Amino acid sequence: MIYINDIINASKFLHLILFADDTHIFLHYSDLSILQTMSNAELDKLSEWFKSNRLSLNIKKTNYIIFFPKSKCRQQQITSFTIQIDGKTIERVEHARFLGVYIDEKLQWNEHINQMSAKF
């Protein structure tokens, strides 16, 4: 943890949440094309931080999610949205696990309920 604590200084726009060996990065902007440009630019800065600290990012364990209300779904814009780091495309997912809670892109609870129900 001490080794990566200064990762939060790699970007002034990214909001990072560190918990044990998990790092979650948040970036928001209302315009998707600007968000895509900002995301890629800020990930370039993060990549430089990794390189200068002799660390690597496991791209297979890396993904992103775009949160949007169901009523504002712009499927065509979201489909063409691409984020890359070091020339490698990051996988977009519809739901993600955040500290044990499953969150989906439409901010609904269906995936969390399904995951919890499957345990019983």
Backbone hydrogen bonds in HBPLUS format (Angstrom, degrees):
<---DONOR---> <-ACCEPTOR-->    atom                        ^
c    i                          cat <-CA-CA->   ^        H-A-AA   ^      H-
h    n   atom  resd res      DA  || num        DHA   H-A  angle D-A-AA Bond
n    s   type  num  typ     dist DA aas  dist angle  dist       angle   num
A0004-ILE N   A0001-MET O   3.13 MM   3  5.48 135.7  2.34 104.6 115.2     1
A0005-ASN N   A0001-MET O   3.02 MM   4  5.97 121.0  2.38 149.8 165.5     2
A0007-ILE N   A0004-ILE O   2.93 MM   3  5.51 164.1  1.96 127.1 129.1     3
A0009-ASN N   A0006-ASP O   2.96 MM   3  5.56 162.7  1.99 116.8 122.5     4
A0010-ALA N   A0007-ILE O   2.98 MM   3  5.34 167.4  1.99 117.3 120.4     5
A0015-HIS N   A0026-PHE O   2.90 MM  11  5.01 173.0  1.90 153.6 155.3     6
A0026-PHE N   A0015-HIS O   2.75 MM  11  5.01 154.3  1.81 145.7 154.5     7
A0017-ILE N   A0024-HIS O   2.78 MM   7  5.11 158.5  1.83 152.3 158.8     8
A0024-HIS N   A0017-ILE O   2.88 MM   7  5.11 164.6  1.90 148.3 153.6     9
A0019-PHE N   A0022-ASP O   2.89 MM   3  5.19 167.8  1.90 158.3 159.1    10
A0022-ASP N   A0019-PHE O   2.79 MM   3  5.19 162.5  1.82 140.4 142.1    11
A0035-LEU N   A0031-ASP O   2.88 MM   4  6.10 155.7  1.94 152.0 160.1    12
A0036-GLN N   A0032-LEU O   2.90 MM   4  6.08 153.8  1.97 146.3 152.1    13
A0037-THR N   A0033-SER O   3.17 MM   4  6.37 162.7  2.20 142.5 146.6    14
A0038-MET N   A0034-ILE O   2.83 MM   4  6.03 168.0  1.85 156.1 159.6    15
A0039-SER N   A0035-LEU O   2.83 MM   4  5.89 159.6  1.87 146.9 153.2    16
A0040-ASN N   A0036-GLN O   3.08 MM   4  6.26 169.3  2.09 152.6 154.3    17
A0041-ALA N   A0037-THR O   3.01 MM   4  6.19 159.9  2.05 148.9 155.0    18
A0042-GLU N   A0038-MET O   2.84 MM   4  5.96 164.3  1.86 155.9 160.0    19
A0043-LEU N   A0039-SER O   2.88 MM   4  6.01 149.3  1.98 146.5 155.5    20
A0044-ASP N   A0040-ASN O   3.04 MM   4  6.23 137.7  2.23 137.2 147.7    21
A0045-LYS N   A0041-ALA O   3.30 MM   4  6.71 148.8  2.41 139.7 146.8    22
A0046-LEU N   A0042-GLU O   2.98 MM   4  6.32 152.3  2.05 142.5 150.6    23
A0047-SER N   A0043-LEU O   2.81 MM   4  5.98 150.9  1.90 142.5 150.3    24
A0048-GLU N   A0044-ASP O   3.06 MM   4  6.37 151.8  2.14 144.5 151.2    25
A0049-TRP N   A0045-LYS O   3.05 MM   4  6.41 148.2  2.16 142.9 151.7    26
A0050-PHE N   A0046-LEU O   2.94 MM   4  6.31 157.5  1.99 151.3 156.9    27
A0051-LYS N   A0047-SER O   2.96 MM   4  6.25 164.4  1.98 152.7 156.3    28
A0052-SER N   A0048-GLU O   2.90 MM   4  6.09 163.6  1.93 150.6 155.0    29
A0053-ASN N   A0049-TRP O   3.04 MM   4  6.17 133.6  2.27 142.6 154.2    30
A0053-ASN N   A0050-PHE O   3.18 MM   3  5.21 134.0  2.41  96.3 108.8    31
A0055-LEU N   A0050-PHE O   2.84 MM   5  4.85 176.8  1.84 145.7 146.3    32
A0054-ARG N   A0051-LYS O   3.10 MM   3  4.95 162.8  2.13 104.7 107.9    33
A0061-LYS N   A0058-ASN O   3.02 MM   3  5.58 148.8  2.12 114.1 122.7    34
A0062-THR N   A0059-ILE O   3.21 MM   3  4.87 159.4  2.26  97.0 102.4    35
A0064-TYR N   A0091-GLU O   2.92 MM  27  6.41 147.6  2.03 154.2 162.0    36
A0093-VAL N   A0064-TYR O   2.83 MM  29  6.04 162.4  1.86 168.0 172.1    37
A0068-PHE N   A0105-GLU O   2.79 MM  37  6.06 162.1  1.82 168.4 168.3    38
A0072-LYS N   A0069-PRO O   2.92 MM   3  5.38 148.6  2.02 113.2 122.8    39
A0073-CYS N   A0070-LYS O   3.34 MM   3  5.38 156.3  2.40 114.5 111.9    40
A0077-GLN N   A0074-ARG O   3.05 MM   3  5.58 115.8  2.48 114.2 128.3    41
A0078-ILE N   A0074-ARG O   3.03 MM   4  6.23 163.4  2.06 157.8 163.1    42
A0079-THR N   A0075-GLN O   2.84 MM   4  5.92 156.7  1.90 151.2 157.2    43
A0080-SER N   A0076-GLN O   3.26 MM   4  6.46 149.4  2.36 143.0 149.5    44
A0081-PHE N   A0078-ILE O   3.16 MM   3  5.04 154.9  2.23 100.2 107.9    45
A0090-ILE N   A0083-ILE O   2.83 MM   7  5.67 173.5  1.83 157.8 158.4    46
A0085-ILE N   A0088-LYS O   2.94 MM   3  5.36 154.4  2.01 144.1 148.8    47
A0088-LYS N   A0085-ILE O   3.01 MM   3  5.36 164.5  2.03 114.8 119.3    48
A0105-GLU N   A0094-GLU O   2.84 MM  11  5.44 148.3  1.94 163.1 161.1    49
A0096-ALA N   A0103-ILE O   2.86 MM   7  5.48 155.7  1.92 153.3 159.9    50
A0103-ILE N   A0096-ALA O   2.79 MM   7  5.48 166.4  1.81 165.9 167.0    51
A0098-PHE N   A0101-VAL O   2.73 MM   3  5.18 170.6  1.74 149.6 151.7    52
A0101-VAL N   A0098-PHE O   3.06 MM   3  5.18 163.9  2.08 110.9 115.7    53
A0107-LEU N   A0104-ASP O   2.90 MM   3  5.22 161.4  1.94 117.7 121.5    54
A0113-ILE N   A0109-TRP O   2.96 MM   4  6.13 166.2  1.98 163.7 167.8    55
A0114-ASN N   A0110-ASN O   2.91 MM   4  6.12 159.4  1.95 151.3 157.4    56
A0115-GLN N   A0111-GLU O   2.93 MM   4  6.09 162.5  1.96 150.5 154.8    57
A0116-MET N   A0112-HIS O   2.94 MM   4  6.10 162.5  1.97 151.1 156.1    58
A0117-SER N   A0113-ILE O   2.83 MM   4  5.89 158.2  1.88 149.0 155.6    59
A0118-ALA N   A0114-ASN O   3.06 MM   4  6.14 146.2  2.18 142.4 150.4    60
A0119-LYS N   A0116-MET O   3.19 MM   3  5.42 145.9  2.31 102.0 111.5    61
A0120-PHE N   A0117-SER O   3.20 MM   3  5.59 155.1  2.26 108.6 115.5    62
